Amino acid sequence: MSRRAVLIVGQSIDEDSGTARLDKETMKYIGVESGGEVDVHAIIYTPAQVKVKVKKALAKDEGAGIIRLTLNKMREGGFTPGMQVIVEKSSIETLKTALSEKAALVYA
């Protein structure tokens, strides 16, 4: 079962590109590691959604309940700082993992 976290979009970090920064507890809760992919979508009814690779949060963001999307991902998804979003492990990534584990059992 996939877990979801409700977070607030924080200001982007200029030197990042195509990623989202999440704190350790959030990554652990939703079951993703740095380098994995998450789906981010708005709570309110809107088509805003992006798939993005995860990086570790800045030390000052640990436990703050925010996600820092890069500017290009914010634009792509129609997100703005202060917006509440739902973050969950990417369903495509989950499917890939399940299929590879099944294949490993079959060919073992």
C-alpha atoms as a printed R data frame, in Angstrom:
    type eleno elety resid chain resno      x       y       z
1   ATOM     1    CA   MET     A     1  0.000   0.000   0.000
2   ATOM     2    CA   SER     A     2  1.305   3.383  -0.971
3   ATOM     3    CA   ARG     A     3  1.575   6.062   1.692
4   ATOM     4    CA   ARG     A     4  0.985   9.735   0.993
5   ATOM     5    CA   ALA     A     5  2.373  12.801   2.694
6   ATOM     6    CA   VAL     A     6  0.779  16.239   2.659
7   ATOM     7    CA   LEU     A     7  3.479  18.915   2.396
8   ATOM     8    CA   ILE     A     8  3.844  22.614   1.646
9   ATOM     9    CA   VAL     A     9  5.780  23.733  -1.430
10  ATOM    10    CA   GLY     A    10  8.836  25.765  -0.398
11  ATOM    11    CA   GLN     A    11 10.981  28.128  -2.441
12  ATOM    12    CA   SER     A    12 13.086  26.353  -5.050
13  ATOM    13    CA   ILE     A    13 16.858  26.090  -4.797
14  ATOM    14    CA   ASP     A    14 18.581  27.738  -7.755
15  ATOM    15    CA   GLU     A    15 21.329  25.157  -8.267
16  ATOM    16    CA   ASP     A    16 18.893  22.190  -8.340
17  ATOM    17    CA   SER     A    17 17.487  20.864 -11.605
18  ATOM    18    CA   GLY     A    18 14.553  18.487 -12.109
19  ATOM    19    CA   THR     A    19 14.378  17.270  -8.512
20  ATOM    20    CA   ALA     A    20 12.425  17.533  -5.285
21  ATOM    21    CA   ARG     A    21 13.991  17.760  -1.853
22  ATOM    22    CA   LEU     A    22 12.343  15.764   0.944
23  ATOM    23    CA   ASP     A    23 13.399  15.243   4.550
24  ATOM    24    CA   LYS     A    24 14.492  11.816   5.828
25  ATOM    25    CA   GLU     A    25 11.294  11.082   7.752
26  ATOM    26    CA   THR     A    26  9.060  11.852   4.779
27  ATOM    27    CA   MET     A    27 11.173   9.684   2.479
28  ATOM    28    CA   LYS     A    28 11.015   6.851   5.000
29  ATOM    29    CA   TYR     A    29  7.256   7.278   5.491
30  ATOM    30    CA   ILE     A    30  6.386   7.127   1.788
31  ATOM    31    CA   GLY     A    31  8.999   4.442   1.088
32  ATOM    32    CA   VAL     A    32 11.382   6.213  -1.260
33  ATOM    33    CA   GLU     A    33 15.126   6.776  -1.158
34  ATOM    34    CA   SER     A    34 17.271   9.533  -2.593
35  ATOM    35    CA   GLY     A    35 17.307   9.016  -6.369
36  ATOM    36    CA   GLY     A    36 13.853   7.404  -6.374
37  ATOM    37    CA   GLU     A    37 10.808   9.000  -7.969
38  ATOM    38    CA   VAL     A    38  7.701  10.528  -6.434
39  ATOM    39    CA   ASP     A    39  4.452  11.865  -7.837
40  ATOM    40    CA   VAL     A    40  3.468  15.313  -6.605
41  ATOM    41    CA   HIS     A    41 -0.039  16.651  -7.101
42  ATOM    42    CA   ALA     A    42 -2.190  19.422  -5.697
43  ATOM    43    CA   ILE     A    43 -4.819  18.725  -3.050
44  ATOM    44    CA   ILE     A    44 -7.417  20.908  -4.722
45  ATOM    45    CA   TYR     A    45 -8.967  19.687  -7.958
46  ATOM    46    CA   THR     A    46 -6.481  20.591 -10.619
47  ATOM    47    CA   PRO     A    47 -4.530  18.705 -13.265
48  ATOM    48    CA   ALA     A    48 -1.302  19.844 -11.583
49  ATOM    49    CA   GLN     A    49  0.944  16.812 -11.219
50  ATOM    50    CA   VAL     A    50  4.604  16.013 -11.805
51  ATOM    51    CA   LYS     A    51  6.877  13.023 -11.473
52  ATOM    52    CA   VAL     A    52 10.217  13.984  -9.994
53  ATOM    53    CA   LYS     A    53 13.445  12.434  -8.645
54  ATOM    54    CA   VAL     A    54 14.100  12.836  -4.931
55  ATOM    55    CA   LYS     A    55 17.106  14.414  -3.208
56  ATOM    56    CA   LYS     A    56 17.768  14.814   0.493
57  ATOM    57    CA   ALA     A    57 16.441  17.961   2.126
58  ATOM    58    CA   LEU     A    58 18.654  20.754   3.375
59  ATOM    59    CA   ALA     A    59 19.489  20.432   7.077
60  ATOM    60    CA   LYS     A    60 17.321  23.461   7.915
61  ATOM    61    CA   ASP     A    61 14.300  21.754   6.253
62  ATOM    62    CA   GLU     A    62 14.370  18.543   8.302
63  ATOM    63    CA   GLY     A    63 11.002  18.133  10.032
64  ATOM    64    CA   ALA     A    64  9.565  21.328   8.504
65  ATOM    65    CA   GLY     A    65  6.909  19.576   6.385
66  ATOM    66    CA   ILE     A    66  7.987  21.155   3.110
67  ATOM    67    CA   ILE     A    67  8.990  19.964  -0.322
68  ATOM    68    CA   ARG     A    68 11.368  21.995  -2.444
69  ATOM    69    CA   LEU     A    69 10.621  21.458  -6.119
70  ATOM    70    CA   THR     A    70 12.940  22.896  -8.719
71  ATOM    71    CA   LEU     A    71 11.627  25.884 -10.635
72  ATOM    72    CA   ASN     A    72 11.149  23.903 -13.859
73  ATOM    73    CA   LYS     A    73  9.080  21.260 -12.015
74  ATOM    74    CA   MET     A    74  7.041  23.955 -10.263
75  ATOM    75    CA   ARG     A    75  6.217  25.483 -13.642
76  ATOM    76    CA   GLU     A    76  5.512  22.095 -15.227
77  ATOM    77    CA   GLY     A    77  3.029  21.197 -12.484
78  ATOM    78    CA   GLY     A    78  1.576  24.642 -11.930
79  ATOM    79    CA   PHE     A    79  2.721  24.784  -8.311
80  ATOM    80    CA   THR     A    80  3.498  27.885  -6.264
81  ATOM    81    CA   PRO     A    81  5.312  28.331  -2.947
82  ATOM    82    CA   GLY     A    82  2.924  27.856  -0.031
83  ATOM    83    CA   MET     A    83  0.660  25.450  -1.937
84  ATOM    84    CA   GLN     A    84 -0.335  22.200  -0.218
85  ATOM    85    CA   VAL     A    85  0.532  19.099  -2.206
86  ATOM    86    CA   ILE     A    86  0.291  15.344  -1.857
87  ATOM    87    CA   VAL     A    87  3.524  13.408  -2.346
88  ATOM    88    CA   GLU     A    88  3.627   9.655  -2.891
89  ATOM    89    CA   LYS     A    89  6.035   7.097  -4.257
90  ATOM    90    CA   SER     A    90  5.698   7.014  -8.019
91  ATOM    91    CA   SER     A    91  3.270   4.323  -9.123
92  ATOM    92    CA   ILE     A    92  5.431   3.598 -12.171
93  ATOM    93    CA   GLU     A    93  8.494   3.132  -9.955
94  ATOM    94    CA   THR     A    94  6.459   0.823  -7.704
95  ATOM    95    CA   LEU     A    95  5.327  -1.221 -10.705
96  ATOM    96    CA   LYS     A    96  8.927  -1.501 -11.975
97  ATOM    97    CA   THR     A    97 10.061  -2.741  -8.557
98  ATOM    98    CA   ALA     A    98  7.239  -5.284  -8.315
99  ATOM    99    CA   LEU     A    99  7.926  -6.638 -11.794
100 ATOM   100    CA   SER     A   100 11.667  -6.924 -11.226
101 ATOM   101    CA   GLU     A   101 11.112  -8.733  -7.918
102 ATOM   102    CA   LYS     A   102  8.676 -11.142  -9.613
103 ATOM   103    CA   ALA     A   103 11.150 -11.761 -12.436
104 ATOM   104    CA   ALA     A   104 13.890 -12.469  -9.896
105 ATOM   105    CA   LEU     A   105 11.702 -15.150  -8.283
106 ATOM   106    CA   VAL     A   106 10.828 -16.750 -11.625
107 ATOM   107    CA   TYR     A   107 14.435 -16.902 -12.844
108 ATOM   108    CA   ALA     A   108 16.007 -17.800  -9.509
